[in-house]
Amino acid sequence: MDSRIIGGKIAKARKDKSMSQAQVARLLFISPQAVGKWERGESAPDIVTFNRLAEIFGVDFNYFSESFTTPDSEVPSQPVEENMGHTPPSLKTAPLPVSGRQLLTNFSAGNHEKGDFAGVIAHKGRFEASTLTGADFSGADLTGSMFRASDTRAANFDGANLTDCRFSVLELAGSSFHHTTLVRTEFDKTGMAGVIFSDITFTGVTLNMIDLRNTRFEQCAFLDVDFKYCDLREMVLDGLTFTGVRFDKAALNDVSFKGATLNNVSFIPTFTLTNRYYRAIKTISFEGAKMDKLTYAALKGIGADVSQVSII
């Protein structure tokens, strides 16, 4: 297959539909640069994408074959204007049908290093055992997607919708989450060194067995969040808001909650309280924090220093 010939056919079909490379890219959930590479013959689509292109351009699948030359089957070119200045209705190009089905959701076991997924809609996407280093997911709607056993270091999730997503057994070191939607999102056994979460309300989020000591939370609020078996030692959580949060079996030595707001927050583990746990609680700083009566009473009862706490 001569990729230059195929590229020319793709370019012709696109232009005959009066579509830009960006418009085609959006329908395929890829970048405009990828479409440009096809048309220049630098690469070629896979068989699934050829089928989708045939649907988009309204051509027979065989149109992309090098030997396909039947004039009646080709994409009609733009009609020539009549002397009267009117195009016969029968020759007008039909509007492009937009399919409501989402076909491309599985990106597992692929090399998507620095992949451009910005702004895409990929509900229930699969990103398993993939290379996603430096990938750009900014502004993407990834509702219900699964990221598992992948290298996702330095990825950009700024402004992305990660509702009901799961990140499991993968590496997120150095990734950015700014103004990201995190609702019922799960982070399980995930590397988060150098990750920055900023301007986010964590809602119904679960963080399980994660070392958070080198993770930053800036201007964040936590609503109905569970920290299970997480290592938060020496973390600075000053000024943040915690509502309905459970620190279950979490390591909390020397954590700072200075100026934070805590409402209905549980620091009591499900296992039996030990002297070691009591000692860890005593190292937490609640200086200038505000909390409800129940949280205050529970912390005071296990020996926390709440002498400089305001009751709300």
C-alpha positions as CSV (number, residue, x, y, z in Angstrom):
1,M,0.0,0.0,0.0
2,D,1.5,3.3,-1.1
3,S,0.8,5.7,1.8
4,R,1.1,8.7,-0.4
5,I,-1.7,7.6,-2.7
6,I,-3.9,6.7,0.3
7,G,-3.0,10.1,1.8
8,G,-4.1,11.9,-1.4
9,K,-7.4,10.0,-1.3
10,I,-8.0,11.0,2.3
11,A,-7.2,14.7,1.5
12,K,-9.5,14.7,-1.5
13,A,-12.4,13.1,0.3
14,R,-12.0,15.6,3.2
15,K,-11.9,18.6,0.9
16,D,-14.8,17.4,-1.1
17,K,-16.8,17.4,2.1
18,S,-15.6,20.9,2.9
19,M,-14.1,19.7,6.2
20,S,-11.0,20.8,8.0
21,Q,-8.4,18.5,9.4
22,A,-9.5,19.6,12.8
23,Q,-13.1,18.6,12.2
24,V,-12.1,15.1,11.0
25,A,-9.8,14.8,14.0
26,R,-12.6,15.6,16.5
27,L,-14.8,12.9,15.0
28,L,-12.0,10.3,15.4
29,F,-10.8,11.5,18.8
30,I,-7.3,12.2,17.5
31,S,-5.1,15.2,16.9
32,P,-5.3,17.3,13.7
33,Q,-1.6,16.6,13.3
34,A,-2.3,12.9,12.9
35,V,-4.7,13.6,10.0
36,G,-2.0,15.8,8.4
37,K,0.5,13.0,8.6
38,W,-1.9,10.7,6.8
39,E,-2.5,13.2,4.0
40,R,1.2,13.7,3.5
41,G,1.8,10.0,3.4
42,E,3.9,9.9,6.5
43,S,1.7,7.4,8.2
44,A,-1.6,5.6,7.5
45,P,-4.8,4.8,9.6
46,D,-5.4,1.3,10.9
47,I,-8.3,-0.8,9.5
48,V,-10.8,0.4,12.1
49,T,-10.0,4.0,11.4
50,F,-10.4,3.4,7.6
51,N,-13.9,2.1,8.3
52,R,-14.7,5.2,10.3
53,L,-13.3,7.5,7.6
54,A,-15.5,5.8,5.1
55,E,-18.5,6.6,7.3
56,I,-17.5,10.2,7.8
57,F,-16.8,10.9,4.1
58,G,-19.8,8.8,2.8
59,V,-17.6,6.6,0.6
60,D,-17.3,2.9,0.0
61,F,-14.5,1.3,2.1
62,N,-12.8,0.3,-1.1
63,Y,-12.4,3.9,-2.0
64,F,-9.1,3.9,-0.1
65,S,-7.7,1.0,-2.2
66,E,-5.0,2.0,-4.6
67,S,-6.8,0.1,-7.4
68,F,-10.2,1.8,-6.8
69,T,-10.9,4.1,-9.7
70,T,-14.6,3.7,-10.5
71,P,-15.8,7.3,-11.0
72,D,-19.3,6.6,-9.8
73,S,-18.1,5.3,-6.4
74,E,-15.7,8.2,-5.7
75,V,-16.6,11.1,-3.5
76,P,-18.3,13.6,-5.8
77,S,-16.3,16.7,-6.4
78,Q,-17.8,20.2,-5.8
79,P,-20.4,20.8,-8.6
80,V,-19.7,23.4,-11.2
81,E,-21.9,26.4,-11.0
82,E,-24.4,26.8,-13.8
83,N,-24.6,30.0,-15.8
84,M,-27.7,31.0,-13.8
85,G,-25.5,30.8,-10.6
86,H,-27.5,28.0,-9.0
87,T,-26.5,24.5,-8.2
88,P,-29.1,21.8,-9.0
89,P,-30.5,20.4,-5.8
90,S,-29.7,16.9,-6.8
91,L,-26.0,17.7,-7.0
92,K,-25.7,19.4,-3.6
93,T,-23.5,17.5,-1.1
94,A,-25.6,16.0,1.6
95,P,-24.7,17.2,5.2
96,L,-22.3,15.0,7.1
97,P,-24.1,12.5,9.4
98,V,-22.7,12.6,12.9
99,S,-22.8,9.2,14.6
100,G,-23.9,9.1,18.3
101,R,-21.9,6.0,18.8
102,Q,-18.5,6.1,20.4
103,L,-16.3,3.5,18.8
104,L,-12.7,4.3,20.0
105,T,-12.4,3.8,23.7
106,N,-9.8,1.2,24.1
107,F,-6.2,2.5,24.2
108,S,-4.7,-0.3,26.1
109,A,-1.2,-1.8,25.5
110,G,-0.3,1.1,23.3
111,N,2.5,3.7,23.1
112,H,0.8,7.0,23.7
113,E,3.8,8.9,25.0
114,K,3.0,12.7,24.8
115,G,-0.3,11.7,23.2
116,D,-2.8,14.5,22.5
117,F,-6.1,13.6,24.1
118,A,-6.9,17.3,25.0
119,G,-10.6,18.0,24.8
120,V,-11.7,14.5,23.7
121,I,-14.8,12.7,24.9
122,A,-14.0,9.2,25.8
123,H,-16.5,7.8,28.3
124,K,-15.5,4.4,29.8
125,G,-12.1,4.5,28.1
126,R,-9.5,1.8,28.7
127,F,-5.9,2.8,29.3
128,E,-4.4,-0.4,30.6
129,A,-0.7,-1.4,30.3
130,S,0.0,1.7,28.2
131,T,2.7,4.2,27.9
132,L,1.1,7.6,28.6
133,T,4.2,9.6,29.7
134,G,3.6,13.3,29.2
135,A,0.1,12.7,27.7
136,D,-2.2,15.7,27.5
137,F,-5.7,15.0,28.8
138,S,-6.5,18.6,29.6
139,G,-10.2,19.5,29.2
140,A,-11.1,15.9,28.3
141,D,-14.3,14.1,29.4
142,L,-13.1,10.7,30.6
143,T,-16.1,9.8,32.7
144,G,-16.0,6.1,33.8
145,S,-12.5,5.4,32.4
146,M,-10.0,3.0,33.7
147,F,-6.2,3.7,34.0
148,R,-4.4,0.6,35.2
149,A,-0.8,-0.6,35.2
150,S,0.3,2.3,33.0
151,D,3.1,4.7,33.0
152,T,1.3,8.0,33.3
153,R,4.1,10.2,34.6
154,A,4.0,14.0,33.9
155,A,0.5,13.7,32.4
156,N,-1.7,16.8,32.2
157,F,-5.3,16.3,33.6
158,D,-6.0,20.0,34.0
159,G,-9.7,20.7,33.6
160,A,-10.5,17.1,32.8
161,N,-13.7,15.4,34.0
162,L,-12.6,12.2,35.9
163,T,-16.0,11.3,37.4
164,D,-16.2,7.6,38.2
165,C,-12.6,7.0,36.9
166,R,-10.2,4.5,38.5
167,F,-6.5,4.9,38.7
168,S,-5.0,1.6,39.8
169,V,-1.5,0.3,40.2
170,L,0.2,2.9,38.0
171,E,2.6,5.8,38.1
172,L,1.3,9.4,38.1
173,A,4.5,11.1,39.4
174,G,4.8,14.7,38.3
175,S,1.3,14.8,36.8
176,S,-0.9,17.9,37.1
177,F,-4.5,18.1,38.2
178,H,-5.7,21.8,38.1
179,H,-9.4,22.5,38.3
180,T,-10.1,18.8,37.6
181,T,-13.4,17.2,38.3
182,L,-12.9,14.4,40.8
183,V,-16.2,12.8,41.7
184,R,-16.2,9.2,43.0
185,T,-12.8,8.8,41.6
186,E,-10.6,6.0,42.9
187,F,-6.8,6.1,43.3
188,D,-5.5,2.7,44.3
189,K,-1.8,1.8,44.9
190,T,-0.8,4.7,42.7
191,G,2.6,6.6,42.7
192,M,1.9,10.3,43.3
193,A,5.4,11.8,44.0
194,G,5.4,15.4,42.8
195,V,1.7,15.4,41.8
196,I,-0.1,18.7,42.2
197,F,-3.8,19.0,42.9
198,S,-5.1,22.6,42.9
199,D,-8.5,24.3,42.9
200,I,-10.3,21.0,43.3
201,T,-13.2,19.7,45.4
202,F,-12.6,16.0,46.0
203,T,-16.1,14.5,46.2
204,G,-16.6,10.9,47.2
205,V,-13.0,10.2,46.3
206,T,-11.1,7.2,47.7
207,L,-7.3,7.1,48.0
208,N,-6.1,3.6,49.0
209,M,-2.5,2.6,50.0
210,I,-0.8,5.7,48.6
211,D,2.3,7.5,49.7
212,L,1.1,11.1,49.7
213,R,4.2,12.6,51.4
214,N,5.4,14.3,48.2
215,T,2.0,15.2,46.9
216,R,0.7,18.8,47.0
217,F,-2.9,19.9,47.7
218,E,-3.4,23.6,47.0
219,Q,-6.8,25.4,47.6
220,C,-8.6,22.0,47.8
221,A,-11.7,20.9,49.6
222,F,-12.5,17.3,50.6
223,L,-16.1,16.1,50.8
224,D,-16.9,12.5,51.7
225,V,-13.3,11.4,51.0
226,D,-11.6,8.2,52.4
227,F,-7.9,8.0,53.0
228,K,-7.2,4.3,53.5
229,Y,-3.8,3.0,54.5
230,C,-2.3,6.3,53.1
231,D,1.0,7.7,54.3
232,L,0.5,11.4,55.1
233,R,3.4,11.8,57.5
234,E,4.7,15.4,57.8
235,M,2.2,16.7,55.2
236,V,1.1,20.3,55.3
237,L,-2.7,20.6,54.9
238,D,-3.0,24.0,56.3
239,G,-6.1,26.0,55.4
240,L,-7.9,23.2,53.6
241,T,-11.5,22.1,54.2
242,F,-12.4,18.6,55.2
243,T,-16.1,17.5,55.4
244,G,-17.2,13.9,56.1
245,V,-13.6,12.7,55.7
246,R,-12.2,9.4,57.1
247,F,-8.5,8.9,57.8
248,D,-8.7,5.1,58.1
249,K,-5.5,3.3,59.1
250,A,-3.5,6.3,57.7
251,A,-0.1,7.4,58.9
252,L,-0.5,10.9,60.4
253,N,2.6,11.6,62.3
254,D,3.5,15.4,62.3
255,V,0.7,16.3,59.9
256,S,-0.2,20.0,60.0
257,F,-3.9,21.1,59.8
258,K,-3.2,24.7,60.9
259,G,-6.1,27.0,60.0
260,A,-8.0,24.1,58.4
261,T,-11.7,23.5,58.7
262,L,-12.8,20.0,59.8
263,N,-16.5,19.0,60.0
264,N,-17.5,15.4,60.8
265,V,-14.0,14.1,60.3
266,S,-12.9,10.7,61.7
267,F,-9.4,10.0,62.8
268,I,-10.4,6.9,64.7
269,P,-9.3,3.7,63.0
270,T,-11.4,0.6,62.7
271,F,-8.7,-1.5,64.4
272,T,-8.0,-1.3,68.2
273,L,-6.3,1.8,69.3
274,T,-2.6,1.3,70.2
275,N,-0.1,3.3,72.2
276,R,1.7,3.9,68.9
277,Y,-1.4,5.4,67.3
278,Y,-2.1,7.6,70.4
279,R,1.5,8.9,70.1
280,A,1.0,9.7,66.4
281,I,-2.2,11.6,67.1
282,K,-0.4,13.8,69.6
283,T,2.1,15.0,66.9
284,I,-0.7,16.4,64.7
285,S,-0.9,20.2,64.7
286,F,-4.4,21.7,64.8
287,E,-3.3,25.2,65.6
288,G,-6.0,27.7,64.5
289,A,-8.2,25.0,63.1
290,K,-12.0,25.2,63.1
291,M,-14.1,22.0,63.8
292,D,-17.5,20.8,64.8
293,K,-18.2,19.6,68.3
294,L,-18.2,15.9,67.4
295,T,-14.8,16.0,65.7
296,Y,-13.4,18.1,68.5
297,A,-14.7,15.7,71.1
298,A,-13.4,12.6,69.3
299,L,-9.9,14.1,68.9
300,K,-9.7,15.3,72.4
301,G,-10.7,11.8,73.6
302,I,-7.8,10.2,71.9
303,G,-5.3,12.8,73.2
304,A,-4.9,15.3,70.3
305,D,-3.9,18.8,71.2
306,V,-7.0,20.8,70.4
307,S,-6.2,23.7,72.8
308,Q,-6.0,26.2,70.0
309,V,-9.1,25.0,68.1
310,S,-12.3,27.0,67.4
311,I,-15.6,25.2,67.6
312,I,-18.1,25.8,64.8
